[in-house]
Amino acid sequence: MSTVTSSQPTSQPKQLPLLRLAFRPFFLLAALFSVISLLVWLAFWHGNILLRPYGGLVFWHQHEMLFGFAAAIVGGFLLTAVRNWTGLPSLNGGPLLGLVALWIVARLVMAFPMNLPGWLLLVVDLAFLPVVAIVMGYLVIAAKRWRNLIFIPVLLLFATANLAMHLGVMKGNAELIRQAAYLAVLLITLMMTVVGGRVIAMFTANRLGRPKPAPLPLLEGVTLVSSVGVVLLQLTIMVGGHVPASLLGGVMLLAALANIVRMARWGGLHSWREPLLWGLHGSYACIPLGLIMWALSLTGLMRTELAVHALTIGGIGTMMLAMMARVSLGHTGRPIRTLPGVGVALGLMLLAALGRSPVLAMFPQITHWTYTLSIIFWCVAYAIFLAHYTWPLMQARIDGQDG
């Protein structure tokens, strides 16, 4: 995905700058929502009930970080990227406002269910991802950019995981909720693997003036196939099928090894002066870390939720922050550089991931402090993003182009 210039000609659209491309409203809303929801979660962790959401606070925390926060950024990123990938106009103006309103209404009814029936909450909340998939699929097929079709089934499976979480609440099935949440985490991880493989090596080579390593077809194939295999095995578990722990763990270790070899070729060790680069490399490194910890959890050596948080905080949260910081500059016509404090924000996210995952696995007695610090670190990191990017995302591109 290009983050420097728009592929569209210069124009002066009439709609508000905030509604010219999907990254603008969704990056802002997702960042703000993550801070607010985690402060509510912090209060709950310290014994204060500030909210009585649908499904209870534990379910709400799991669900909303995946299908509120992460889904908004995935949608904003893909609906912006598809314009560059296809050369066709993406969602903007009134239709984009409608999609934003749908996301906001879903967040409100999940937080304040107002005794609405579960099926209505399900319908409202479920609609967002299929709409993103339909819009993206239409543009990809119209432009015949077949390599980007991979995102369509992933988005639809992501929506399926959301459906399963809702059904788990309606049926009182905690195991279905858990396995559906695991599937959602692994699906986002798969998307990070695909997108990261496309852009991290390129960004690193361009910024550091180094040659970009040529992809190794076998390595790329093993990485993609093993990552998809993990998702399919977890899908099988979610729908009630039997998957031996040794099989799931083995495929996870293969995916972790392939990702380690893959990222070792991208020159991350040379990016230490550039936070927007080492933030991407650090977040990608959390993918094999999380998969290895997950495989170990299947042997009973640690809790699976520790591995999940390596992927969610270190991988998802950090990569999304790094990508948003970069995309929000490039797509508003600004030079791509690390703004003051953004390096601190990315460092805090990685520290939160390490504390919440491997450190907590080794020192479970510091659980209370680790939970608290990881939440605070996330909130500070995303507050830094909001402080820098709220105004640019609400303003027209400084180069006068559309987008």
Salt bridges, closest charged atoms under 4 A:
GLU64 OE2 - HIS63 ND1 2.60
GLU64 OE1 - ARG107 NE 2.51
ASP125 OD2 - HIS63 NE2 2.89
ASP125 OD1 - ARG107 NH2 2.62
ASP125 OD2 - HIS166 NE2 2.80
GLU175 OE1 - ARG178 NH1 2.20
GLU220 OE1 - ARG262 NH2 2.81
GLU274 OE2 - ARG207 NH2 3.20
GLU305 OE2 - ARG303 NH2 2.32
GLU305 OE1 - HIS309 ND1 3.40
GLU305 OE1 - ARG356 NH2 2.91
ASP399 OD2 - ARG397 NH2 2.64
ASP402 OD2 - ARG83 NH1 3.95
